[in-house]
């Protein structure tokens, strides 16, 4: 069994991996809140060396799982 490599020309990536800053901007949160979500395991992340990235599909799933409907603002 050999190693499997991803060929970028035929990979079906939704988008590039997001930085915590990009996630924070998208969610209108602070970066520290995003890091807390990652640390607590609420938002999956990928560590590449010392860098942290978030898959856009994981962010989309996080949003869907945390969307509430029908609550009162009173």
Buried (B, 14 or more C-beta within 10 A) or exposed (E): EEEEEEEEEEEEEEEEBBBBEBBBEBBEBEBEBBBEBBEEEEBBBEEEEEEBBBBBEBBEEBEEEEEEEEEEEE
